[in-house]
């Protein structure tokens, strides 16, 4: 009796397992069929519409901006600003040199030379202050020129993109350009300025933007550029140019 009972118990367990598996399989089958039915169901108004692909163009905004800042108009404006200070700075420099020459003739220990030292120091301080003032003004002017030029480039780019049917314009230097060796931070900046690695030439609107703004591309030879005028320091970010005399240290 014990053996028969055990056999019946095993059959019950197997039967329950099979039944449970059949039920589970049925539930799985219903779930799969339900999923297929959902996939086969026609889209409704609530269904998300597929996103349309955007047409993308590229523009070397950095290069165009550089050209704008090196244009004849921009450099002439910086030269005119510098001229108001350079003449006065050169006058003070001449006075300092005259005092220095006189002290050398008389000898530094001469009482008359000693009397000239305060005058020399005063004029020296005036010259340094004027140089610093010119430096600050040129830096501010350069920033204003950059802001104005970028606004014009942005407007021209927007117009040309609209005319060409482009939805997106990416500012990027040509990736094919040679990455010149230099300080690591400078090289990293150059890399960051090239977010586009590869793109068809047909979608590059840089030339169109240059032509719209009448900004020719800078050449490798400065002599070929009409905008390579005398250096006033402003075109290098506001630093003093070579034409500004240095302040003598001592008489």
C-alpha positions in Angstrom: 0.0 0.0 0.0 2.9 2.3 0.8 4.4 1.7 -2.6 1.2 2.3 -4.4 0.5 5.4 -2.5 3.9 6.8 -3.4 3.4 6.0 -7.1 0.0 7.8 -7.1 1.6 10.7 -5.3 4.4 11.0 -7.9 1.8 10.8 -10.7 -0.1 13.6 -9.1 3.0 15.7 -8.8 3.9 15.1 -12.4 0.4 15.8 -13.6 0.3 19.0 -11.6 3.7 20.0 -13.0 2.5 19.4 -16.5 -0.7 21.2 -16.0 1.1 24.1 -14.4 3.5 24.2 -17.3 0.7 24.1 -19.8 -1.1 27.0 -18.0 2.2 28.9 -17.9 2.8 28.1 -21.5 -0.7 29.3 -22.4 -0.2 32.5 -20.5 3.1 33.1 -22.4 1.5 32.3 -25.7 -1.3 34.7 -25.0 1.2 37.4 -24.0 3.2 36.9 -27.2 0.1 36.9 -29.4 -1.0 40.0 -27.6 2.3 41.7 -28.3 2.1 40.7 -32.0 -1.4 42.1 -32.1 -0.2 45.4 -30.6 2.6 45.5 -33.3 0.1 44.8 -36.0 -2.3 47.4 -34.7 -2.5 50.5 -37.0 -0.9 53.7 -35.6 -3.3 56.1 -33.9 -3.1 59.8 -33.3 -1.5 59.2 -29.9 1.4 57.3 -31.5 4.7 59.2 -31.6 5.6 60.3 -35.1 9.1 59.4 -36.3 11.5 62.3 -36.1 12.5 63.8 -39.5 16.2 64.0 -40.3 17.6 67.5 -40.3 19.8 68.9 -43.1 23.2 69.9 -41.7 25.7 72.4 -42.9 29.1 73.4 -41.6 30.8 76.8 -41.5 34.3 77.8 -40.3 33.0 80.6 -38.1 36.4 80.9 -36.4 38.2 81.5 -39.7 35.7 84.1 -40.9 35.9 85.9 -37.5 39.7 85.9 -37.7 39.4 87.5 -41.2 37.0 90.1 -39.9 39.3 91.1 -37.1 42.3 91.4 -39.5 40.3 93.4 -42.1 41.4 96.9 -43.1 38.5 98.5 -41.3 39.2 96.8 -38.0 42.9 97.5 -38.1 42.4 101.1 -39.1 40.1 101.6 -36.1 42.7 100.1 -33.7 45.4 102.2 -35.3 43.4 105.4 -34.8 42.8 104.6 -31.2 46.5 103.9 -30.6 47.6 107.0 -32.4 46.0 109.2 -29.7 48.3 107.7 -27.1 51.4 106.8 -29.0 52.3 110.4 -29.8 52.1 111.4 -26.2 54.0 108.2 -25.1 56.8 108.9 -27.6 57.0 112.5 -26.3 57.5 111.4 -22.8 60.0 108.8 -23.9 62.0 111.6 -25.6 62.0 113.7 -22.5 63.2 110.7 -20.4 66.0 110.0 -22.8 67.1 113.7 -22.7 67.2 113.6 -18.9 69.1 110.3 -19.0 71.7 111.8 -21.4 72.1 114.9 -19.2 72.6 112.9 -16.1 75.3 110.8 -17.8 77.1 114.0 -18.9 77.1 115.5 -15.4 77.7 112.4 -13.5 75.1 110.7 -11.3 76.7 112.1 -8.1 76.4 115.7 -9.3 73.8 117.7 -7.3 72.2 118.9 -10.5 71.8 115.3 -11.7 70.3 114.4 -8.3 67.7 117.2 -8.8 66.7 115.6 -12.1 65.9 112.2 -10.6 62.4 113.1 -9.2 61.4 114.6 -12.6 62.6 111.5 -14.3 60.6 109.2 -12.0 57.5 111.3 -12.4 57.7 111.2 -16.2 58.5 107.5 -16.1 55.3 106.9 -14.0 53.2 108.9 -16.4 54.5 106.9 -19.4 53.8 103.6 -17.7 50.3 104.6 -16.8 49.6 105.8 -20.3 50.9 102.5 -21.7 48.6 100.6 -19.4 45.7 102.7 -20.3 46.3 102.2 -24.0 46.6 98.4 -23.4 43.2 98.3 -21.6 41.5 100.4 -24.3 42.8 98.2 -27.1 41.7 95.1 -25.3 38.2 96.5 -24.8 38.1 97.7 -28.4 39.2 94.3 -29.7 36.4 92.7 -27.7 33.8 95.1 -29.1 35.1 94.3 -32.7 34.8 90.6 -32.0 31.3 90.9 -30.7 30.1 93.0 -33.7 31.8 90.8 -36.2 30.3 87.6 -34.7 26.8 89.2 -34.9 27.3 89.9 -38.6 28.6 86.4 -39.2 25.7 84.8 -37.3 23.2 86.9 -39.3 24.8 86.0 -42.7 25.0 82.3 -41.7 21.4 82.3 -40.8 20.4 83.8 -44.1 22.5 81.5 -46.2 21.3 78.4 -44.2 17.7 79.4 -44.8 18.3 79.9 -48.5 20.0 76.5 -48.8 17.4 74.7 -46.7 19.7 73.8 -43.9 18.2 73.3 -40.4 21.4 73.0 -38.5 24.8 74.8 -39.0 27.8 73.6 -37.0 30.7 75.9 -36.4 33.8 73.9 -37.2 37.3 74.5 -38.6 38.1 72.1 -41.5 39.2 68.8 -39.9 41.5 68.2 -42.9 43.7 71.1 -41.8 47.1 70.4 -40.3 47.1 70.5 -36.5 50.3 72.5 -35.8 52.4 71.5 -32.8 52.6 73.9 -29.9 51.6 74.3 -26.3 49.2 71.5 -25.3 46.4 73.9 -24.3 46.6 75.6 -27.7 46.4 72.3 -29.5 43.4 71.2 -27.4 41.6 74.5 -28.3 42.3 73.7 -32.0 40.9 70.2 -31.5 37.8 71.6 -29.8 37.3 74.0 -32.7 36.9 71.0 -35.0 33.8 69.1 -33.9 33.1 67.9 -37.4 35.6 65.2 -38.5 34.2 64.6 -42.0 31.6 66.3 -44.1 30.9 66.7 -47.9 32.3 69.9 -49.4 28.8 70.6 -50.7 27.5 71.4 -47.2 30.3 73.8 -46.3 28.8 77.3 -46.5 32.0 79.1 -45.3 32.8 80.6 -48.7 29.2 81.8 -49.1 29.4 83.5 -45.7 32.7 85.2 -46.6 31.2 86.5 -49.9 28.1 87.7 -48.2 30.2 89.8 -45.8 32.8 90.7 -48.4 35.6 89.1 -46.3 38.3 87.4 -48.5 40.2 84.5 -46.9 43.6 85.4 -45.4 46.6 84.1 -47.3 49.7 82.5 -45.8 51.8 85.4 -47.0 51.0 88.6 -45.0 52.2 90.7 -47.9 49.3 89.4 -50.0 46.7 90.8 -47.6 45.6 94.3 -47.9 44.8 94.3 -44.2 48.4 93.7 -43.0 49.0 97.3 -42.0 51.5 98.5 -39.4 51.2 96.6 -36.1 49.5 98.5 -33.4 49.2 95.6 -31.0 45.4 95.5 -31.1 45.3 92.8 -33.7 47.1 90.4 -31.3 44.6 90.7 -28.6 45.4 94.2 -27.3 49.1 93.9 -26.6 51.4 96.8 -27.2 53.0 96.9 -30.6 56.7 97.3 -31.5 56.2 101.0 -32.3 55.4 101.9 -28.7 58.7 102.8 -26.9 59.7 101.0 -23.7 59.9 103.0 -20.5 63.5 103.6 -19.4 64.3 102.1 -16.0 66.9 104.7 -14.8 68.1 108.1 -15.8 
